[in-house]
Amino acid sequence: MDYVRLGSTGLQVSPIALGCMTYGEPDRGTHPWTLPEDQSRPLLKQAVEAGINFFDTANVYSAGSSEEIVGRALADFTTREDVVIATKVYNRMRPGPGGAGLSRKAIFAECDASLRRLGTDYIDLYQTHRWDFGTPIEETMEALHDLVRAGKVRYIGASSMNAWQFAKAQSVADLGGWTRFATMQDHYNLLAREEEREMLPMCQDMGVGVIPWSPLARGRLTRPWDAETNRTETDEFGKSLYQDSDAQIVQAVADVAAERGVSMAQIALAWVRSNPVVDAPIVGASKPQQLTEAVDALDIELSDEEIERLEAAYTPRLNAGFRHAEIRR
């Protein structure tokens, strides 16, 4: 495994990260398709043995059980110094005030809770899961900076927001003398390319590491468009992300994959990695073969002609996956 620097930091990570939303007790949270601990551990072990050192989860995944499973598995299969653990804060974890969001109180409480579940003294990359419209960004950035100063967090990152919001957060950090976001985890794949307009060029200019979520479009780019799985039938959020016209893009992926003699997933992942701004796409895996294919995709380089074919049917659309600001007159 050849490792890459995460943005302009000195942190070295594998060029793919293992997304750990798949690993969590099915009876906790809102994802009935997740794998319980006994089924999750072999996949986490396989990832470690393949050289993947970058693991991304969130406090909200399966109501915290994803962090618990990942923390125990990594403690058993590798050493803490050899892995990069990323988690997130924002979504609701309990009822009542302070049970969600990016206030100072919520961030401090949820960071401590994540540390307990992960069984570690520090989080390598602590990310804001979404923009909090109810909390001043100054409060959020200062709280995150204080976690870094306290040694509980090594780097901070953000996920899924408008480019102007990300620029504002970085500017606020500079003005306050606080820690900047080192990474952006955004929604980027062949069916969701709106980040190419502003967010990705800004990340490149700022030296921000890009770690896209759902590079395989929640599996849409790995199988025929009309194929159904247990996840597609129950994933209400996923149903809101893509549109029927995307079937043409999926077919182009299938055609290129067939010509190459590789899987659709490998072609779709190779396309994401062909963008030089991208450091490490976050890939989920519920089967050993999926993880094997993701690692093998690192050796695939697409030609300019193949990239043109894959991109030809894309049409502009509203950036999906996060809430947009409501402007009232």
N, C-alpha and C positions, 0 to 999 in steps of 0.2 A: 504494500500500500504506500503510495506517495502522498505525503501530507502537504497541506496548503496553509498559508497564513490567512487568518480570518480578518479580512479588510486590511487596515493599516496597523493592526495590533501585532504583537509578537506571538500570539496564540496560534499554535499549529493544530489543525484538525484534519480529519479524513475528508476527502472531497465529496462524500455523501454523509449525511447524518441519519441516524435511525430515529424516525418519528415514533413516539411511544404512546400515542393515543389508542392504539390497538390493544395495548396491554392494560387490563383493568378488570376488576370483578364485574361481570355483566349485571348483577343485581344492585349495583351502586351507580348512581348517575343516570344518564339518559341514553346510553349507548349499549343496547342489548347485544350488539355484534362483537363486543370486545372479548379478548381471551383471558380466562382466569390464570392465576399464577402458575399452575402446573403446566399449562400450555404455552405461557409466555416465556418462561425461563430458557427452554431450549433455543428459542429464536434470539434472545439476548446473548446467550453463550455463543451461538453461531456468529453473531455480529462481532463480538470481541475477537473471536478466533480468526475472522476474516480481516482484521485490522481496523475496523471501525472504532473510533475512539470518541465520537461525538453523538450524544444522546439527548433528544429533545422531548420534554414532557410539559405538563402544566398542572397547576393545583386543581383545576376544575375537572380534569380528565378522570372519569369514573369516581367522582367525589373524593379525589385524593388517593385512591387505591393504585392508580398508575404510578405515582411517585413512590409509593411503598414497594411495589413489585420491582420497579427499576432499581431503587436503592439497594434492596436486598440482593438482587441478582448481580449487580456490579460489584458489590462487596465480596461476593463469593467467587466471581469469575475473573476479576482483575484487581489492580490496586488503584486507590483513589487518585494518586498522582498521574496515572496514565490515561485517565478519561476526562472528558469535558462534559459536564452535566449542565443542561439548560432547562429552565422551567419558567413559568409565566404567572402573572398576577393580574387580576381585574375582575373576572367573572364571579358571580355570586357563589359563596361557599357556605353561607348560613343566613337565616332570616334576620331581619332587623337592620338598624343603622350600623354601618361599618362592616357589614358582611360581604361587601363587594366594592368595586371601584378602586381608585388610585389616590385616595386621601393618605396623608401621613400615617394616620392610625391604621387604616386597612393594610397598607404596604408593610408596615412593621409587623403587624400581627400575622399576616399571611406568609411573610418571609420566614418567620420563626416556625410556623406550622409546616412549611415545605421542608425546612431543614430537619425537623423531627421525622417527617415521613420518609425523607430520602436517607436518613441516618448519616448525615455528613455535617461537618462544621462550616462549610462554605458552599456556595453555588457559583459555578464558573460563569454562567451567563444568565442573568435575571432579566426577564423581558416583560414589558407591558403588553398584555394580550390584545387590548383595543384602546382607543382614545376614550378618556373619561370626560364627557361634556359637563359633568357636575363638579369637577375639581379644577382649580387653577393649575395650569401646567407648571408654574413656579413651585407650587407645593409638592407636586409629584417629583420634579427633577431634584429638588433639594433632599427629599426623603431618600431617593435612590442613591444620591451622592453620599448621604450619611451611612447607608448600608455598606457602600464600598469602603468608606473611611473606617467603619467598624470591623472590617475584615470578613463580613458575612457574605459578601458578593465580590467577585473579581472584575467582571465586566457587566455593563447593562446594554439592553437592546430593546427594540420596539417591534411591533407587528401591526400590519394592516391599518393604515391611516392615509389620509390625503397628503400629498407632497408638501402642501403649505403648512400642515400641522407638524410634520416631521421637521421642516425647516425652522418653525417657531420653537419647537422643543430644543433643538440644537443651539439656537440663538440665545434662548433663555439660560441654558447651561453655561454658555460662554459668558454672558453678562453676570451671572451669579458666581462664576468661578467654580462651577460644579462639573461633575463627570458627564461627558457627552455619551450619547448612544453610540455604541461600537458596531451594532448590527441592525439590519432591517429584515424581518421575516415577513415577506409579503406573498400574496397569492399570484403565482406566476407559472404558467404552463401554456401549451399550444392552444388551449381554449380560453385563456385569460391572459391577454398580452397588453392590457392597458397601462401597466406599470412601465412599459417602454417609453411612454410619452414624457413623464416627468420624474417619477420616483427613481428609476434605475440610473438615469444620467446624473441625478443629484447625488445618489450614493457613490457613484464612480468619482465625482468631483470631490466629495467629502472624505473619500477613503473609508466608507462604511462597508462592512462585510454584508453580503446578500445571501440569505439562506431561505429560499422560497419554500412555502408550504404547499402541499398538494401538487407537486410537479407532474404527477400522473393523473391529475384531475379526478381525484377520489376513485381511481380505477377506470374512469371512462375511456382513457387512452390505452387501456391494456386489453380490450376485448371489443367485439362488435357492438355498435351503438345500442341495439335493442336487447342486448343480453342483460339479464337481471341477476343480482346476487342478494344475499341476506342483508347486506349493508345498504344497497341502493333502495331496497324496499322499506327500510326503516330510518334512513338518514334524511330527515326533513331539511336540515340545513344544506346538505349536498344538492338536493333537488332545486334549490334556488340559485345555484351558481352557473348553470350552463343552459343552453338552448338547443332546440331541435336541429337548427341549421348546422350545428357543430358536427353532425353526423358525417359531413363531407370531409372534415379534417380528420376524424377518426378513420375514415376509409383511406385517406392518404397515408396515415401512419401504418395501417395494415398492409398497404401496397409496398411501401418501402421496406417494411420488416420482412415481407415475403421474399422480396428480391435479395435481401441481405442474408436470409436464412436465420434471422434472430427473432426475438419476441417483440411485440408491439411496445411493451414496457421499456425495453432497452432503447428503442428508437426515440420514444417520447422523452426519456431521461437524457439521452445523448443530445437532443435538441436543446433542452434547458441548459445543459452544461456547455453548449457551444457559445453561449453568451459570455463574453469575458468578464462581465460584471459579477456573475454568479460565482460564489465560492463553494457552497455545499448545499445542494438541494436536500430537503428533508423527506425521506422515503419511508413509508409504512410497509410492514411485511407481516402477514398472518400465516404464511407458509414458507418453509425453507427455500423452495425454488424461487420465490419472489426476492428473497434476500440475495440468493446466488446471482440472479439475473441483474439485480441492481449493481452489484460489485463488478460483474462482467461488462456492464454498460460503460464503465470507466475507460475501456479500451476502444470504444467505438468513436470514430471521427466521421461526421457527416460531410458530404461534399456540398459545394455551393448549390448544385442542381437539386440535391435532395432537400436541402433546407428550403429552397424556393418552392418546391412541390408541397412541402409540409405547411408552409405559411400561406399558400395562395388563396385558400378559401376563408381565411379569417375576416370577420367583419367587426367594425367598432361597436362597442357596447358599454353600458355603465359599469364601472369598476365594481365588482361584486365581492362580498365577503366581509364587509364592515359597514357600519352606519355612517351616512354622510350628514354633514351639518345642514340644519334647516334654517334657511334665511327668511326672516319675516320682515315685511315692510309695513 
